[in-house]
Each structure stands twice: as structure tokens, then as C-alpha cells.
Amino acid sequence: MKKISVIILAIVIVACASSNKNVLDGVEIVPVDVHKASKDASSFLEKIEIVPLETNDSSIFHKCNKIIYNKSMDMYALYTSDQIVFTFSGNGKYIDNSKRMNGQGPKEYNMVLDINFNPYLKGIDMLNPYGTVYTYSPTFGLLSKRQFKPEFPVDYLMALDSDNYIFNHPFVWTNQEVSFIDLKTQQSVNANYEGTISGNTMSNDCFYRIGEHFYFVPFGVNYYFYQIDAKEKKLTPIIYLDMGDAEVKADGLPGRAVGKRNSSDEEKREITKEATERYLFLKYSSQNLLPVLKFFNNDYVYVYLTTTDRGYGSHFIYNRKIKEGFLVKDGKPFIMYPCFGIVDNVLLSICQPDRISEVVVRKLMAPDEIQKMEQLTEDDNPVIVKYYSKK
């Protein structure tokens, strides 16, 4: 009997090893169980709070393309579909907006695709894809305007220090590549990564700073997280999302996932056609569960998974310290709203006021939080939802 047990154990070990045979040594494997939903929200959530964003004539905004939060500044910045940035304090108080700075003047910006906090200048970076980084204060005084000459257009950015940045490129221009650029010397170094199976249009961000370290989480269907080496100008895989039998395999999929360097206009059109073909196939013609939002910090990993853009997706929250995962699936144990970031143990989401009651658990809310929720009207600004994960 003992001999049989040893044999079984050996088979299990070999099976586990073979399932992760392509994962590099030293990469943390996060097992994502997409089948069994948690039965009780209180098993993984400590409490829920809301932060209504102040509503007045100056603060009202429409479609929010991106929202970010900075803990040291205790501030939210929202980038809208009409390229206006709004700033709010951590308690939701309106600070300012960038409408008056959107133009062609020497201190104004135009054609901005991305924003990010700049802790070195204590402001907000705003990126023009053809090589200009505008940095404004929270009240939109111009702190800096720096230009560079990117080899290809850029669409996402993060400051690595006062002069050095990392940029991402639209998929059609390069094959899984980021660029390190020194805005002072104009020196540029490219770094490659791997693993992209398909793109998506839901990702909120790809660059993250956690403490003194920097990280890159590729857009689309890619199960790897990378650490950014700002000195050596390279990317190193550090986390792999192991979704088991739910993992999407590239083999047999139509189209393609990524682009090609130095392509002609004709090639770019063909790349766009093929990438769109794969994206639409996975989104509408398959039942694959796609990891469309992914981020992490030292203690948690968050993944939002969905099969299409219709209905509710699943939320997977993994506690890296106790190595345990929790799943919110098909509205069980409750309907959770997609999150955009995590600070300490707090997952952050933003939701329209008329839907707040649907995406919270009242028993996890203090009486004053419930009162705030009940006072909301449909004409109010969106509301920040704070899901406190259990430590």
C-alpha cells in the first residue's frame, strides 16, 4: 500500500511539473480556479465602502476611459473620452479639470492617449502618441513639457525617474515590445516580452509601481506579469496565471495576436485585419474565459475574466501570503463590479450611482456607508467602490 501511494505521489508530481513545463524557474505560479465560486463574500472581504465623487457644474464628466489613484497624493485622476482629465481627493472632493489646458497654446496639450502619476514631479503625466509628455499639477498648472522622437507611436507611459520613462506601443507597430527612453538624452532601448495570445479593448493600464519596483502587465490574453529592470532596460517574467483547463491556447486560433516591426501600410492593414479576426473570434465565437483585467501588489492578485462583453464576468482574488484564491462568478456570492486598481488590501472600482446597490453587500457596509448610498441620485457623478480584502 505504501509503495502504491509513493507511485501515485510521483505521478501527481510529474503531472504538475509537465503542466507548467513552459514556465521559467523562479516564476510564481498563481493557480486560477475558474470553476468554484466562493459561497460567502465575508470569506474574502472585510468590508465595503463607497466614495461619491463630488458633483457640481465643473466636475461633471461623461465616459471615463481610465481612472488611477495615487496613495501618497491621496488623489484620483480620471481621463475621459473627450481627453479631459479630472482630479478628486481621496474622499471624493473635486479638485480641478484640464478643460482650459486642452488646446494649441504653449502651455496646452493636444491628442493625449494616456495619463499616469509622476511622483518625481508630483504631478500627472499626459502622453501625446507622437512624442510629447506634458506634466501638470493636480490643479493643471504646467510643470513640464518634454519632447522626444519615438521610433513608432506610443500609447501608454510610466516615469521610472525624473528623466527616464517606459512606453508601450500600439500592437500594430511592434511584436510585443516596450521602449525605455531617456527624455533628457533622447537615448532609446527596446525590450521584448512574450505570451500574448490575443488583444482586448478593456484593459485599464499596463505599467505599475509597487514600492520602489516597477512592473508590466501585458494587455489582452497573456498569462504573464513582468518586472521592469529600469537599469538594465529589460523585462523579466515573475508571475504566471495558471488557469488549468480554462487556459486559451494559441494553436488553432484564427488570425494573429501581435504586430510586426517596420511594416508597410499594406502590412499594417493586414495585421489589423488578422488581429481583429482573432479578437472577435475569442470574444463572440468561443466560450473561452478571457483574463481582460489583471493587476497585483505584494499581497494580492486580481483578475477579471469574461467570455463576452455582455453580462457579468468573474472576479478572481488571490491572496499571495496564504496562497488562497476566491472567485466571484455568475453573481455568486454577489455581483461585483470590475476593478481598476488595488491599494494595500483595497480593491478599487468605479460605478454609476444608480447601480451601486447592485454591486455591494449591505451586511459588509457600516450604517453611514449605507446612508451615503441611499442618498445618491442618478444625476450624480460616478462613485468609487472600495472592496476591502481580508488580510
Sequence and secondary structure as in RCSB ss.txt:
>XXXX:A:sequence
MKKISVIILAIVIVACASSNKNVLDGVEIVPVDVHKASKDASSFLEKIEIVPLETNDSSIFHKCNKIIYNKSMDM
YALYTSDQIVFTFSGNGKYIDNSKRMNGQGPKEYNMVLDINFNPYLKGIDMLNPYGTVYTYSPTFGLLSKRQFKP
EFPVDYLMALDSDNYIFNHPFVWTNQEVSFIDLKTQQSVNANYEGTISGNTMSNDCFYRIGEHFYFVPFGVNYYF
YQIDAKEKKLTPIIYLDMGDAEVKADGLPGRAVGKRNSSDEEKREITKEATERYLFLKYSSQNLLPVLKFFNNDY
VYVYLTTTDRGYGSHFIYNRKIKEGFLVKDGKPFIMYPCFGIVDNVLLSICQPDRISEVVVRKLMAPDEIQKMEQ
LTEDDNPVIVKYYSKK
>XXXX:A:secstr
 HHHHHHHHHHHHHHHHHHTTTS TT EEEE   S   S GGGTEEEEEEEE   STTT    EEEEEEETTTTE
EEEEETTS EEEEETTS EEEESGGGBSSSTT B S  EEEEETTTTEEEEEETTTEEEEE TT  EEEEEE   
SS   EEEESSSSEEEEE  TTTSSSEEEEEETTT  EEEEE     B  S    SEEEETTEEEE  SSB  EE
EEEETTTTEEEEEEEEE GGG   STT SS S   TT  HHHHHHHHHHHHHHHHHHHHS    EEEEEEE SSE
EEEEEESSSSS  EEEEEETTTTEEEEEBTTBS     EEEEETTEEEEEE GGGGGGSS GGGS HHHHHHHHT
  TTS  EEEEEEE  
